[in-house]
Amino acid sequence: MLRLNSLSADERFGGPPDVLVDQFFAYAHEQFELVLEDLSAYPPDPPIVVEGPQVLPALVGPPSVFFVPTLDFQRAGLFRRQPGRRPQIVTRDELLAVAIREQAVEHGRPVIDVDGTLDPDALMARLEAVFADVIAAPRPLPDLRAIRRDENEAVCANLIAAGIRSYPFACECGRSGCLERVELTTEEFAERPRVVAPAHAR
């Protein structure tokens, strides 16, 4: 990881596609160790959803699911977002999609084909089917106040790094389904032990 991160874009992505695929998998394996280290700091409940390119079928067990783009959908999306994308990167991504699909099948992990025909509700239904046992499993009620606080603190750190002074922070009342927001500066947020919308202050 350190070696690759120190390379220029031309050095890192200038090789042939098959070499770039091997390079990606090696990098992902190293990243996954850091993911496991981060996850070990969290309690077992509530369940945590982990996603990202470093989460490969050979590295994770059930329940897991892999979204794999079709060739046409992948190419259309890439060239729409990045029309000048390097040809070897386009080919690398196509090879990666094939390799991840094969790896998922080999390890018995479900694959959802992404071709643009499924809307968000349909994709959510597929995910709920894969994770049905996790969703249905009884578990203690989560501490929504603590969860919202952690989320707000992460947001605040990003705002400070980006030089943004104010933001509508999520209400930390702990009520399920609460969508209230409280506009605060980052300084005001740091001074408050808890952010609660006026309507939920009681």
N, C-alpha and C positions, 0 to 999 in steps of 0.2 A: 504493500500500500504506500509506504513512504517513498519508495523508488518511483512508482507510477505518478504519485502526486507531485513529484519534483520535476517531471518532464513537461516540456512544452506540448501544445496541442498537436503540432506536426510530428513530434517524437512519439507521442502517446497513441495517436490514431492514424499514423501513416503506414502501418504494416498491412499485410494481406488480411482479408476477412477472417480466415480460419485461425490465424495467430491472434487476432483481436478477440475472437470468441474464447480461446483458451485463457487469454489475459483477463477477460471479464469474469470467467468462472473462478479463477484464482483470487481475484480481487474480492469477489462476492464471498468466498469462503472466509477470508480474513475479516471482512466486515461483519459476517454473521457471528463471529466470536464476540465482537463488541456488542451486538444486539443481545446476545444471551447474557452478557455481563450487565447490561442495562436492565433487562427484564428481571434478573435475580434480585434487584433492589425493591421490587414491588411485591405486595402480598398476593397469595393465590386467587383471591376474590376481590373485586369482580373480574371476570375474564377480560383479557386485553387483546385487541385486534392488532396484529403486526402485519405490515405490508411493505413492499419495497422490492427492488431488483435483486437485493442480496438474499431474499427468502426463496430458496430453490427447493424443488420437490425432493431432492436427495437429502436435504438438511433438516426437513421438518416432518413430523408425523401428523396423523389425523387429530382433530379435524382441520383440514386445510383445503384450499381450492385455488386454482390457477386460471387467471384470465389470459388467454392467448389470442392475439390478433390474427385474422386471416391475412394472407399476403396482400390482397387488393386493399383491404381496409388499412393495413399498416402503411403501405406505400402512399396511399391518398393522404393519410394524416401527417406523415412525415414531410411530404413535399408541400403540403399546405402550410404547415408551421415553419418549416425550414427549407425553402426552395433551393438553397445552395448547399444542402447537406452533402458531405463527402460521399462519393459512390461506395467506397469500401465500408463506410459506417452503415449505409443502407443495406448492403449485403450482409454485414455482420449481424444486424438486427433481425434479418430474415432467417439467418442460420440459428440465431439464439432462440427464436420462436419455435423452430423445428426441434431444437435440442431440448428445450424446456418441456414441450409437449411429450417427447419421447421419454424423458426422465419422469414426468408425472405418470404416464401410463405404466412404466416399469415399476414404479413404487406404489401403484394403486391410488394415486391422488386424482380427484375429479378435475376435469378441465372444462371451462366455459369458453366457447368460441366467441370472440368479439368481432362482429362484422358490420356493426352499425344498425342492425335490425332490431335489437333489444333496447327498449327504453329503460330508464332508471328503475321503474317499478318492476319490470320483468327481471332485471338483473338482481334486484333485492329479493324477489321471490326465489330465484335460484340459490342465492346465498342462504336464505332462511331455511331452505330444504337441506342444504349441506350441513348447516350448523343447528339443525332442529334439536338434537340431544342437548347441546350446550344451552340453547335458549330455554328449553323446558326444565333443565336441572334446577332443583331447589337450592337456594343459597341465601345467605343473610342479605338483608337490604343494604345497598351501598350507602356510604356516607356522602350524600350528594353535596353537602356543604364543603367537605374537604376536596371532593373532585373538582367542583367549580373553582375553589381557591387555587388549586394547582394549575388549572387551565388559565385562570386570570394572571397568575404569576408568570407563567410561560409567555403569555401574550405581552405582558408588561415588559419583560426582558427584551422581546423582539422589537417592541415599540421604541424602547430606549436606544437599542442598537441602530435602528433606522432613523432616529432623530425625530420621531413623531411624539408630540406632547400630550395629546388627549385621545380618548377612545371610549366607546360605549361598552363598558365591562359588563359581563354576565352577572345577574343577581345571584348571590350566594345564600339565599334563604333556605335552600334545601328541599323546596317543594318539587315534587315530580312534575315535569312538564312546564316548569316556569320558563318563560321567554323574556322576562323583563330585563332591561338594560339600564345601566347608570353611567352617564357621561362623566368621566373624571380625567384629570391630568395624571400623568404617571407619578408625579409627586404626591398628589392627593391619594392615589391608590396605595402607595407605599406607606402612608400614614394611617390607613384604616385597617384594623384587624379583620374586618369583614365588610364586604360590599352588599348592601341590601337595598332594594328598591323601596321608596317611601310606602307604597301600598302593602309591602310585605314586612314592614318594620316591627309589627306586633308579634 
